């Protein structure tokens, strides 16, 4: 099931220029902090952790801090981002290992990064105790298949924890450009209830989904649009391939101007979906046997 006609090659291209995305990094850092608060409520001591959509590796450092004895693996579709991740992580690891060795005399934290598709990862089956993905799932056109792949990688009782944009994200952009042309300018983000159904269908147990709305505000339309582009841009196959006409662009900007609130600032809505689920123990009958469940009626 495809969530949207997303051009994955376009996604890789949009994320191949990390400097272009830097101004929106504070959003990902804030969501990572909120994910970590949720993760700390779960009793877990993973030996191997996978960060899906690791980008430059900022979340790898967070996971290393939470699980200093674990092996951390990051995967991303952008080779350029992973190149920066390796450089930054090497520098950080050298400093951390020196600091840890000074205080405790040892450090077992390990990490690595690989380039690959979220649906077909070059990682062994049942090799991960925790799969973590911060704001990456909405960039893939087949989230149901991604969930199946993540389940394949997890050990029994392993944990999946992820975040992504929900349907109300960037609604101001959609409203502003609705009358400009007949093309979609933002992704049609998936509802959290649909994600819950996908998790169950993929074989996860008792998924927990919740969401929150974060509203950013801007002093100018140019500042708002610049930050929307820094969030990733438009990877849809149905996107416009040429420049928008001046009149259409002006109308869209005027509609954004009309959204100014009482304090004079323009809002931008981000609906953040959080989800986590465990991989249950696989129940199998012996050859030639069937498992039949009975409900006992008690008087």
Wavefront OBJ file of the C-alpha trace (Angstrom):
o trace
v 0.000 0.000 0.000
v 1.493 3.313 -1.079
v 0.925 6.337 1.168
v 1.770 8.757 -1.650
v 3.526 8.800 -5.053
v 6.889 9.629 -3.495
v 9.967 9.685 -5.715
v 12.605 8.015 -3.504
v 15.426 9.192 -5.765
v 14.151 12.712 -5.245
v 14.144 12.156 -1.469
v 17.787 11.070 -1.610
v 18.631 14.152 -3.664
v 16.816 16.528 -1.287
v 18.722 15.090 1.671
v 22.072 15.016 -0.133
v 22.719 18.649 0.808
v 22.816 18.711 4.612
v 23.717 22.405 4.758
v 20.388 23.221 3.075
v 18.532 21.378 5.857
v 20.476 22.790 8.799
v 18.053 25.582 9.768
v 15.273 23.066 10.537
v 17.478 20.747 12.570
v 16.171 22.192 15.850
v 12.798 20.554 15.088
v 14.346 17.095 14.777
v 16.383 17.665 17.937
v 13.252 18.623 19.871
v 11.336 15.565 18.650
v 14.286 13.324 19.479
v 14.248 14.688 23.036
v 10.542 13.926 23.362
v 11.051 10.423 21.956
v 13.814 9.808 24.450
v 11.493 10.780 27.309
v 9.101 8.080 26.122
v 11.898 5.560 25.640
v 13.091 6.007 29.221
v 9.725 4.736 30.438
v 10.424 1.351 28.821
v 12.593 -1.167 30.648
v 15.097 -2.091 27.973
v 18.786 -2.989 27.854
v 19.520 -3.510 24.150
v 22.764 -4.970 22.880
v 22.171 -3.694 19.328
v 20.258 -0.580 18.275
v 19.316 0.580 14.767
v 18.692 4.261 13.950
v 16.667 4.354 10.717
v 17.004 7.651 8.873
v 20.038 8.656 10.911
v 21.124 11.505 8.611
v 24.206 13.185 10.073
v 24.043 10.937 13.132
v 22.731 13.305 15.806
v 20.393 10.651 17.217
v 23.223 8.119 17.317
v 24.874 10.272 19.981
v 21.597 10.369 21.922
v 21.268 6.585 21.757
v 24.895 6.133 22.764
v 24.243 8.266 25.819
v 21.179 6.204 26.732
v 22.794 2.822 26.041
v 26.586 3.243 26.384
v 27.255 -0.498 26.160
v 25.170 -1.064 23.012
v 26.307 -1.356 19.419
v 24.578 1.422 17.454
v 23.979 1.145 13.709
v 22.631 4.017 11.608
v 21.082 3.665 8.153
v 20.090 6.379 5.695
v 19.445 6.789 1.988
v 21.715 9.826 1.664
v 25.378 8.946 1.180
v 26.373 12.582 1.686
v 24.626 12.730 5.044
v 26.291 9.502 6.144
v 29.700 10.857 5.142
v 29.173 13.767 7.517
v 27.812 11.396 10.155
v 30.975 9.310 10.032
v 33.225 12.364 10.336
v 31.245 13.889 13.202
v 30.795 10.590 15.033
v 34.498 9.780 14.746
v 35.409 13.099 16.317
v 32.761 12.712 19.023
v 33.756 9.107 19.761
v 37.411 10.003 20.195
v 36.502 12.682 22.733
v 33.921 10.485 24.501
v 36.230 7.495 24.747
v 38.992 9.624 26.208
v 36.599 11.151 28.715
v 35.059 7.791 29.647
v 38.452 6.145 29.944
v 39.609 8.930 32.241
v 36.699 8.450 34.658
v 35.963 4.724 34.406
v 38.853 3.187 32.568
v 36.693 1.616 29.816
v 34.179 2.341 27.078
v 32.345 -0.305 25.077
v 30.191 1.962 22.909
v 30.385 1.074 19.202
v 28.659 2.504 16.151
v 28.526 2.191 12.382
v 26.531 3.692 9.494
v 25.330 2.127 6.248
v 23.490 3.393 3.170
v 20.278 1.646 2.150
v 16.531 1.603 1.543
v 14.269 1.355 4.593
v 12.374 -1.499 2.885
v 15.415 -3.597 1.998
v 18.116 -3.117 4.597
v 21.359 -5.124 4.374
v 21.003 -6.246 7.991
v 20.536 -9.768 9.334
v 17.164 -11.032 10.495
v 16.465 -10.728 14.228
v 19.711 -8.857 14.854
v 18.359 -5.696 16.554
v 16.864 -5.232 20.016
v 15.687 -1.671 19.343
v 14.714 0.058 16.095
v 14.539 3.848 16.455
v 13.387 6.188 13.676
v 13.036 9.928 14.207
v 10.998 11.836 11.590
v 11.947 9.612 8.655
v 8.997 7.300 7.964
v 6.874 9.879 6.106
v 9.543 10.102 3.387
v 8.843 6.526 2.237
v 5.987 5.653 -0.123
v 5.303 2.220 1.432
v 5.261 2.511 5.236
v 3.436 -0.813 5.597
v 6.356 -2.586 3.917
v 8.828 -0.601 6.016
v 7.115 -1.872 9.181
v 7.448 -5.453 7.940
v 11.147 -4.910 7.312
v 11.653 -3.400 10.757
v 9.878 -6.378 12.317
v 12.178 -8.733 10.412
v 15.219 -7.087 11.964
v 13.943 -7.135 15.532
v 14.564 -9.907 18.009
v 11.593 -11.376 19.888
v 10.351 -8.791 22.414
v 12.416 -6.158 20.594
v 11.068 -2.603 20.538
v 10.196 -0.319 17.628
v 9.959 3.400 18.396
v 9.331 6.039 15.728
v 8.042 9.536 15.033
v 6.809 11.198 11.844
v 4.591 13.965 10.500
v 0.801 13.565 10.687
v -1.953 14.833 8.325
v -2.257 18.356 9.779
v 1.432 19.090 9.241
v 2.070 22.052 6.923
v -1.672 22.645 6.478
v -1.016 26.358 6.030
v 1.101 25.589 2.966
v -1.647 23.395 1.492
v -4.294 26.058 2.065
v -2.115 28.809 0.640
v -1.279 26.947 -2.562
v -4.667 25.258 -3.128
v -5.798 27.956 -5.554
v -2.366 28.567 -7.044
v -2.364 25.450 -9.223
v -3.682 21.894 -9.330
v -0.476 20.322 -7.978
v 0.273 19.014 -4.482
v 2.918 21.039 -2.654
v 3.179 18.881 0.480
v 3.028 15.172 1.246
v -0.398 13.702 2.156
v 0.819 12.508 5.550
v -0.664 9.283 6.978
v -3.060 9.325 9.958
v -1.815 7.733 13.188
v -4.748 5.278 13.270
v -3.708 3.984 9.863
v -0.170 3.543 11.161
v -1.589 1.555 14.073
v -3.404 -0.771 11.667
v -0.243 -1.185 9.593
v 1.742 -2.156 12.686
v -0.789 -4.833 13.622
v -0.860 -6.159 10.045
v 2.951 -6.249 10.047
v 2.902 -8.491 13.116
v 3.647 -6.078 15.955
v 1.946 -6.477 19.321
v -0.233 -3.839 21.032
v 1.065 -0.735 19.237
v 0.758 2.513 21.166
v 0.123 5.633 19.098
v -0.204 9.247 20.182
v 0.230 12.665 18.662
v 0.783 16.296 19.533
v 0.615 19.545 17.612
v 3.534 21.972 17.579
v 2.954 25.430 16.110
v 5.927 27.408 14.849
v 5.559 31.111 14.057
v 7.416 33.386 11.665
v 7.792 37.094 11.075
v 7.762 36.779 7.279
v 6.480 34.531 4.511
v 10.018 34.171 3.158
v 11.266 32.881 6.514
v 8.399 30.380 6.760
v 8.897 29.029 3.239
v 12.642 28.764 3.762
v 12.106 26.588 6.832
v 9.549 24.407 5.032
v 12.156 23.744 2.346
v 14.693 22.980 5.076
v 12.344 20.281 6.400
v 12.978 18.387 3.175
v 10.940 19.874 0.375
v 8.549 18.228 -2.065
v 9.512 14.723 -3.274
v 6.168 13.870 -4.917
v 6.222 12.443 -8.424
v 3.234 14.700 -9.160
v 5.079 17.898 -8.179
v 5.428 20.744 -10.650
v 8.643 20.497 -12.659
v 8.824 24.168 -13.639
v 8.630 27.515 -11.912
v 5.244 28.684 -10.672
v 3.853 31.755 -12.424
v 4.349 35.112 -10.738
v 0.628 35.729 -10.241
v 0.035 32.293 -8.704
v 3.046 32.710 -6.421
v 1.833 36.133 -5.319
v -1.636 34.760 -4.511
v -0.138 31.974 -2.409
v 2.073 34.416 -0.506
v -0.890 36.736 0.042
v -2.887 33.874 1.551
v -0.044 33.161 3.938
v 0.050 36.845 4.875
v -3.662 36.689 5.690
v -2.986 33.942 8.244
v -1.094 36.294 10.579
v -2.248 35.948 14.169
v -2.975 38.643 16.742
v 0.743 38.991 17.473
v 1.481 39.562 13.780
v 3.304 36.280 13.240
v 2.444 33.602 10.651
v 1.821 30.078 12.016
v 3.075 26.760 10.677
v 1.476 23.606 12.079
v 3.413 20.407 12.705
v 1.406 17.355 13.771
v 3.857 14.907 15.299
v 2.923 11.228 15.493
v 4.692 8.965 17.970
v 4.441 5.190 17.898
v 5.989 2.228 19.615
v 5.332 -1.506 19.539
v 7.022 -4.772 20.484
v 7.732 -7.786 18.333
v 5.810 -10.623 20.002
v 6.939 -14.179 20.474
v 6.011 -16.260 17.453
v 3.502 -18.944 18.377
v 3.640 -22.076 16.273
v 1.879 -25.419 16.530
v 3.700 -28.690 16.134
v 3.408 -30.353 12.715
v -0.100 -31.701 12.232
v -1.483 -29.738 15.205
v -3.686 -26.651 15.386
v -4.032 -24.139 18.187
v -7.657 -23.669 19.221
v -8.599 -21.038 21.799
v -11.530 -21.614 24.180
v -13.212 -18.949 26.279
v -14.393 -20.457 29.568
v -17.769 -19.194 30.734
v -17.882 -18.649 34.469
v -21.136 -18.427 36.405
l 1 2 3 4 5 6 7 8 9 10 11 12 13 14 15 16 17 18 19 20 21 22 23 24 25 26 27 28 29 30 31 32 33 34 35 36 37 38 39 40 41 42 43 44 45 46 47 48 49 50 51 52 53 54 55 56 57 58 59 60 61 62 63 64 65 66 67 68 69 70 71 72 73 74 75 76 77 78 79 80 81 82 83 84 85 86 87 88 89 90 91 92 93 94 95 96 97 98 99 100 101 102 103 104 105 106 107 108 109 110 111 112 113 114 115 116 117 118 119 120 121 122 123 124 125 126 127 128 129 130 131 132 133 134 135 136 137 138 139 140 141 142 143 144 145 146 147 148 149 150 151 152 153 154 155 156 157 158 159 160 161 162 163 164 165 166 167 168 169 170 171 172 173 174 175 176 177 178 179 180 181 182 183 184 185 186 187 188 189 190 191 192 193 194 195 196 197 198 199 200 201 202 203 204 205 206 207 208 209 210 211 212 213 214 215 216 217 218 219 220 221 222 223 224 225 226 227 228 229 230 231 232 233 234 235 236 237 238 239 240 241 242 243 244 245 246 247 248 249 250 251 252 253 254 255 256 257 258 259 260 261 262 263 264 265 266 267 268 269 270 271 272 273 274 275 276 277 278 279 280 281 282 283 284 285 286 287 288 289 290 291 292 293 294 295 296 297 298 299
